[in-house]
Every structure is written in C-alpha cells, then in structure tokens.
C-alpha cells in the first residue's frame, strides 16, 4: 500500500460525522449565521490545547457566557465586564484574555463583515499575522514569531474545507490548497515517522514542510490528511 493510499484510508476512518461528537468543532457547528460561526470557531480554537474532555468542558462554559449568538454578545459589548477578571476559562486562558479578543472582534466587525477578509489580500501567513495583531493577545500567535499557529490554522481548516462531513466550509474565497496543517503533537510525531527531513522542533517551518509533503499527495486539499495524522496519532497515544 502506498503512503497516499494509507493516508486516504485513515482519512476515511476519522473524517466522519461521529468525529464531531468528541471534537471542538461541535461548537461553531451549532450556528448558522456566518459571524456566529467564525467568532465561535476563533474562540474555540484559542482554547484547543490539552485534554479533549477539558477543552469541550471549557468551550461549553465560554459559549454559555456568550448565549445564543456570539456575534450579538460581541456587538452588544456584553464582554466589557471581563476586562479585569482573573477568573479562569481554560488552563492559562482567563476572562481578561477573552476580553482582549472580544474587544478586537468588536472593533473589527464595526467596519468589516467577515474575518475571511483578513486572508484575501496577501495570503494565509499575512492573514494570520493581521489576526494576531488585531486581537492583541499572546493566545493568538503570529507567524512572525516562527510559531506554527496550530490553533488558528485549525480554525481555518474548519472554516475553509468543505467536504460536507466535519469541516464547515463557510468561507468561499479561500482555496483548501492554501491551508497550512495544524501542527499539534500527534501530527508532528506521526509526520516524523513518515518524512525524515523534518526539523526536530515544532515551528512554522515544520508545519510548512509537512504541508508541502501532503500537497504532493493531494495538491487541492492537503489538510484533509490532518484527520489521518491526528486521528492515527491520538489512537497511538491512547495505547
């Protein structure tokens, strides 16, 4: 079996509706309005690190704070009470950190219709940098720091890929071919068993190299293999 055949097999196993039940993508999946979806996707992705059960618990807590519409929560400035709060949301992410992001979103949506617009002029890397600058928080990394921007790239996968299974594909002006693999520990570990030219550090260069390898297998949609690398890696970690 070739590498492509094996990865396609793993994608078919993990890229299923059942995946949503245990994945943070279930939160933006709740909404139909574009602004609600992308705000939910951004805030959910920001806390997507650590144990899945705790991520889901804390994302639920955050969405309860926002009520039935994240966009209305932002534009009605209901988040202003969080400014000086040291109440924890998830690990090192506190309510005051959420305040920073909500403030950035509020000012952005006063003048723009969708976060997608950040990524349309100069490409994904420049878009990631602009998003990081707008939100003014260490929890949304910039590629300028050589960070792989794992969580934001996960958000982009959710919003751009559109195969009608897990990812939502609500952004129509970015091609899946432009996406960068969300480089988590599972993806990095499995990738190093496949490609021996990868750096030992999980930095932006590593994410781009893995994406390039995957593009050789599927130029139009390299990040569909995130389901294969992540799914297989997570299964291995559970023993």
C-alpha positions in Angstrom: 0.0 0.0 0.0 1.4 3.4 -0.9 1.6 6.3 1.5 -1.2 8.1 -0.2 -3.5 5.0 -0.1 -2.7 4.5 3.6 -3.4 8.2 4.5 -6.6 8.2 2.4 -7.7 5.1 4.3 -7.1 6.8 7.6 -9.0 9.9 6.4 -12.0 7.7 5.6 -11.8 6.3 9.1 -11.6 9.5 11.0 -13.3 12.1 8.8 -16.9 11.1 9.7 -19.9 12.7 11.4 -19.0 10.8 14.6 -15.8 12.7 14.9 -17.8 15.9 15.7 -19.2 14.4 18.9 -15.8 14.5 20.6 -14.2 17.4 18.8 -14.3 21.2 19.5 -15.7 21.8 16.0 -19.1 20.9 17.5 -19.3 24.5 18.9 -19.2 26.5 15.7 -21.3 23.7 14.2 -24.2 24.9 16.4 -24.7 28.2 14.5 -25.9 29.1 11.0 -25.1 32.8 10.9 -21.6 33.4 9.4 -20.5 35.8 12.1 -21.6 33.5 14.9 -19.7 30.6 13.3 -16.4 32.4 12.8 -16.5 34.0 16.3 -17.2 30.6 17.8 -14.5 29.0 15.7 -11.9 31.6 16.7 -12.6 31.5 20.4 -13.0 27.7 20.5 -9.7 27.2 18.6 -7.9 29.5 21.1 -8.5 27.0 23.9 -8.0 23.9 21.8 -4.9 22.5 23.6 -4.7 19.9 26.3 -7.1 17.0 27.1 -10.1 16.9 24.8 -12.6 16.4 27.6 -11.4 19.6 29.3 -11.4 21.5 26.1 -15.0 20.6 25.5 -16.0 21.4 29.1 -14.4 24.8 28.9 -15.6 25.7 25.4 -19.1 24.9 26.7 -18.5 27.3 29.6 -17.4 30.0 27.2 -20.4 29.6 24.9 -22.8 29.7 27.9 -21.3 33.1 28.6 -22.0 34.3 25.1 -25.6 33.0 25.0 -27.3 32.1 21.7 -25.3 34.5 19.5 -21.6 35.1 19.8 -21.9 38.0 17.3 -24.6 39.7 19.4 -22.5 39.1 22.5 -19.6 40.9 20.8 -21.6 43.8 19.3 -23.7 44.4 22.4 -20.5 44.7 24.3 -21.5 42.2 26.9 -17.9 41.2 27.2 -16.8 44.5 28.8 -17.3 43.1 32.3 -14.4 40.7 31.7 -11.7 43.3 31.5 -10.1 42.9 34.9 -11.4 39.4 35.7 -8.9 36.8 36.8 -11.5 34.0 36.5 -10.1 31.1 34.6 -11.7 29.7 31.4 -9.1 27.1 30.3 -5.6 26.5 31.6 -3.7 29.8 31.1 -6.7 31.5 29.3 -8.6 33.8 31.6 -11.6 36.0 31.2 -9.4 39.0 30.8 -7.8 37.3 27.8 -11.2 36.7 26.3 -11.9 40.4 26.9 -8.9 41.3 24.6 -10.2 39.1 21.8 -13.7 40.3 22.1 -12.5 43.9 22.0 -10.6 43.2 18.8 -13.6 41.5 17.3 -15.9 44.3 18.2 -13.7 47.0 16.5 -13.2 44.7 13.5 -16.9 44.0 12.9 -17.7 47.7 13.2 -16.0 48.1 9.8 -16.0 44.5 8.3 -18.4 41.7 7.5 -16.2 38.7 7.9 -12.8 37.6 9.3 -12.2 36.0 5.9 -11.3 39.4 4.6 -8.1 39.3 6.6 -6.8 36.4 4.4 -7.8 37.5 0.9 -5.2 40.1 0.0 -1.8 38.7 0.9 -2.4 35.0 1.7 -2.6 32.9 4.8 0.6 33.8 6.6 -0.1 37.6 6.3 -3.7 36.9 7.4 -2.5 35.1 10.5 -0.2 37.9 11.3 -3.0 40.5 10.9 -5.4 38.5 13.0 -2.8 38.2 15.8 -2.2 41.9 15.7 -5.9 42.8 15.9 -6.6 40.6 18.9 -3.6 41.8 20.9 -3.2 38.6 23.0 -0.4 36.0 23.4 -3.1 33.3 22.8 -3.3 34.1 19.1 0.2 33.6 17.7 1.8 35.4 14.7 3.9 33.5 12.2 6.4 36.4 12.6 7.4 34.6 15.8 8.0 31.3 13.9 5.0 29.8 15.7 3.2 27.1 13.7 0.0 28.9 14.6 -1.6 25.5 15.2 -4.8 26.7 16.8 -5.5 29.4 14.2 -4.7 27.0 11.4 -7.2 24.6 12.9 -9.8 27.4 12.8 -9.0 28.0 9.1 -9.4 24.3 8.3 -12.9 24.3 10.0 -13.9 27.4 8.0 -12.4 26.7 4.6 -12.5 23.0 4.0 -15.9 21.9 2.7 -16.4 18.2 2.1 -19.8 18.1 3.8 -18.6 15.8 6.6 -16.8 17.6 9.5 -15.4 20.9 8.3 -17.9 23.6 7.6 -16.5 25.4 4.5 -18.4 28.7 5.2 -15.5 30.8 3.7 -15.9 30.6 0.0 -13.0 32.7 -1.3 -10.0 30.8 0.1 -9.0 27.5 -1.5 -8.2 24.5 0.7 -5.0 24.3 -1.3 -3.8 27.4 0.6 -4.2 25.9 4.1 -1.4 25.0 6.5 -1.5 21.8 8.6 -2.5 22.5 12.2 0.7 21.2 13.8 -0.2 19.5 17.1 1.9 16.9 19.0 0.2 14.0 17.3 0.6 15.4 13.8 4.3 16.2 14.4 5.1 12.8 15.9 3.4 10.8 13.1 4.8 13.0 10.4 8.4 12.4 11.6 7.9 8.7 11.2 7.0 9.3 7.6 9.3 12.1 6.5 12.8 12.1 7.9 13.8 15.6 6.6 11.6 17.4 9.2 13.2 19.6 11.8 13.1 18.4 15.4 11.3 21.5 16.6 7.6 22.1 16.1 7.9 25.5 14.5 6.3 27.2 11.5 9.0 25.7 9.2 8.0 22.2 10.2 4.3 22.9 9.6 5.1 24.3 6.1 7.3 21.3 5.3 4.6 18.8 6.3 2.0 20.7 4.3 4.3 20.7 1.3 4.7 16.9 1.6 1.0 16.5 1.9 0.5 18.8 -1.1 2.5 16.3 -3.2 -0.2 13.7 -2.4 -3.2 16.0 -2.8 -2.4 19.5 -4.1 -6.0 20.7 -4.0 -6.7 19.7 -0.3 -3.5 18.8 1.6 -5.1 19.4 5.1 -7.7 16.7 4.7 -4.8 14.5 5.9 -5.0 16.2 9.3 -7.7 13.7 10.0 -5.3 10.9 9.2 -2.2 12.2 11.0 -4.1 13.5 14.1 -6.5 10.6 14.3 -3.8 7.9 14.0 -1.5 9.8 16.4 -4.2 10.2 19.0 -5.1 6.5 18.8 -1.5 5.6 19.3 -1.2 7.8 22.3 -4.2 6.1 23.9 -2.4 2.8 23.5 
